[in-house]
């Protein structure tokens, strides 16, 4: 018990790392970016509910929108004066915006889907089976939860047919949210180990996305109900962010981590 009680993630003699926060201007720009794309999703959902769009069109339009929104981490690099700001401060902001974006999708789709899909979807094997629920969804606005949970099923039937591989991979959402919370706490305390989170977490999304996409490729696209464009939306356009961006932030996280260690050693004398 004595050993456990004395353990600390930051050595007591090590100086705190440099404090880094996302600037208000960056949050403001990201908020506008988010409002535009998530507002568009709300519009597509509303148009479906009132009968102006069918299920597949509204769901696919929403998927395209969210896929674009996930690129919002580049905002700090595009704001006026970005070239004059310290590089590490920009890297930190990019990392935080990516983590925030990832967590938002976890909280609004992956986690609700993991929790509720085993009880919500029954005997759905084709896209027509999914679309057949349209009248029921439009009966009551509260039924729109079904549209949200089933939206990815417009391009990938693994969403609704209880595919075990799909389900297992989506479980990572819980780990990702927990990792973001740990990072936030370490950053708040200026721990020099805070950037270990993106570094250590870089590999899992890459492996999971590879399995997610190529298991369907090797399976002969049996769960892809649409044509080439829909298959690319399911396996490439909505997935490249989880393959490419974690690698980028693994590298960026390493640079930030080494900078923290250099700063801490220098401050400690």
N, C-alpha and C positions, 0 to 999 in steps of 0.2 A: 504493500500500500504506500510505503514511503517513496518508492521509486516512481510509482504512478503519479503521486501527488506532486512530485518535483519536476515532472516532465512538462516542457513548454515547447510549442512549435518554434518559437524564436528564443535563441539563447539569451539569457538575461544580460550578458555583457555585450551583446550585439546592438548597435544603434538602430533606431527605427529607420525604415526606408523613407524615401522622399514621398511626401503626400501628393496624391494625384486624384483629381476629380474631373468629371465631365463638365465643361463650361456650360453656362446657361444658354448661350447662343447655339451650341450644338444640340442641347436638349430641345430647344425651341424648333430648330430645323427638323430634327427627328420627329417631333410631335406633329408637325405639319405633314411630313412625309407619311407618317402612320395614319393620320386622319384621312388623307386622300385615299390611300389604298384600302384601309379597313372600312372607310365610308363607302367605297365602291362595292366592297363585298356586301355590305348592308343593303345597298341599292339592288344588287343582283338577287339577294334573298327576298327582298320586298317584291321585286318584279315577278319572281317565281310564285310568291304567295298570292299575289293578285291575279295570276294567270297570264301575265304578259310574256313570261319566259317559261320554257319547259325545264324539267329537272336537269337534264344533261347539259343544256346550254348555260343555265345559271351556275351550276356547280363548276363546270370547266372554266367559265369566265372568272369565278372567284379563285380557282386554283392558279390561273395565270397571274392574277393580281397579287396574290400573296407571294408567289415565287419572285416577282419583281421586287416587292417590298423587302424581302429578305436581303436584298443587296444594299440596304440603307446604311450599313456600317461604313460605307465609303464617304458618307456625308462630311465628316470632319476634314477630309482631304480636299474637298471641293469648296469649302466656305472661304469667303474673303479673308485674306491674311494668313491662310494656312501655311504658306511657304515660310513665313516669318516666325512661326511658332516652333518650339522645341520638338524634335522628331519623336522623342519618347512620349511626350504629352499627347501627340496625335495618335500614336500607336495605342496608347491606353484608351483613348476615346473610341477608336475603332473597335477594340476588343470588347469594351463595355457595351457598345451598341449591338454588336453581334450576339453577345451573351443575352442581352435583354430581348432581342428579336427571337432568339431560339427559345427562351423561356416562355414568351408570349404564345408561340405556336404550341408548346408543350401544354400550357394551361388551358388553351382554348380548344385544342383538338386531341392531341395524342393521349393525354391523361384521361379526359372524359371518355374517349373512345375505348381505351383499355378497360376502364371501370365498367362501362355500360354496354359495350357491344355484345358481350356474351348473352345478355338478357334482352337486347333490343332486336337483333337480327335473327330471323328464323327462316330456314328453307329458301334462301336466296341464292340461286345458282346462275342467273343470267341478268343482264342489264334490264330486260323487260320486267323481271321480278321486282327489281328496285323501283323502276319507274311506276309500276302499278300502285305504289303507295301514295302517289301524287294526290288523288282526291282526299285521302285521309289526312295528309299533312295540311292541306288547305282548309280543312274543316275548322281548325282552331289554331291561333297563332302559337299556342303552347306546343303544338305538334312540330313546330319548326326545328326543334332539337334534332329530329330525325333527319332533316335536310342537312344539318351541320355534320352529324356523325357519319352520314352515308355519302357525303359530297365526293370524297375521293373514290367512292365506288363507281362514279361515272366514268372513270378511266381504268380502275383496277378493282376487280371483283374480290380480291383478297380482303378488301375492307369489310365485306358483308358475309363472306362464306366461311368464316372461322378458320382461316389459314393459320396453322400453328407457327410457321416461320415468321409471317407478318406480325403476329401477336407478340412473339418473343422479342423481336427487334424493337417494337414500339415501347416495350417496358423500360427501355433506356431513358425515356422521358423523365422518370422519377429521379434517376441518377443525375441527369443534367440539371434539373431544378435544384437538387441538393447541392451540386457543385457550385452553382451560381450563388447560392446563399452563403456557402463557405467562402467563396471569393470575396463577396461583399463584406463579410465580417473581417476577413484578413486585410482587405484594402482599407477598411475603416480604422483598423488598429495599426496601419502602416507596417504590416508584417513583410519582411523581406522574402517570405516564401509564397506570397499571394499569387505570383505568376506560375507557380508549379501547377495550379489548377488547369489552365488551358494547355500547358505543356503535356501533363500526364493524361489529360482527357482528349488529346488530339487524335489518337489512334482509333478509339472505339467507333465514332461516327463514320470514319472512313471504311472500316471493316464492315460495319453494319450496312452501310449504303451499298457497298459492293455486293454483299449477300442479298440485300433487298432487290437490287436490279437484276443481277446475273442469275439468281435462282429462277427468275421468271424467264430469262433468256434461255437457260438450259432446259427449262420445262416446256419450251415450245410456245411461249406466250399464251398459255391456256387460260389465264385469268384476265387477258386483255380484251375487252369487249368491242373496242373501236378499231379504227384504221391506224395507219402509220403515225399520223399527227397525234392521236390520242395516246398511242403507246409511248411516243417520245415525251409527251407531257407527263405520263405516269412514271417513266423510268429514267428520264434525263432532266427535263426542264424543272421538275419539282424535287429533284434529288441532287443535282450537281452542287448545290450550296452546302450540303452535308458531307460531300466528298472533298471539295476544293477548299472551302473556307476553314475547316478545322486544321488542315495542313498549313494554310497561311498563318493562322493564329498560333499554331504550334511553334512556328519559326519566330513570329513576332513576340510571343510569350517568352521564348528563350532569350531574346535580346533584352526584353524588359527585366527578366529575372537576373541576368548577369549585370545589368545596370544597377538594379537594386543592391546586389551584393557588393558591387564596387562602391556605391554610395555609402552603404552601411560601414564598410571597412574604413573608408575615408573619414566618415563622421566620428567613428570610434577612436580614430587616431592611431 
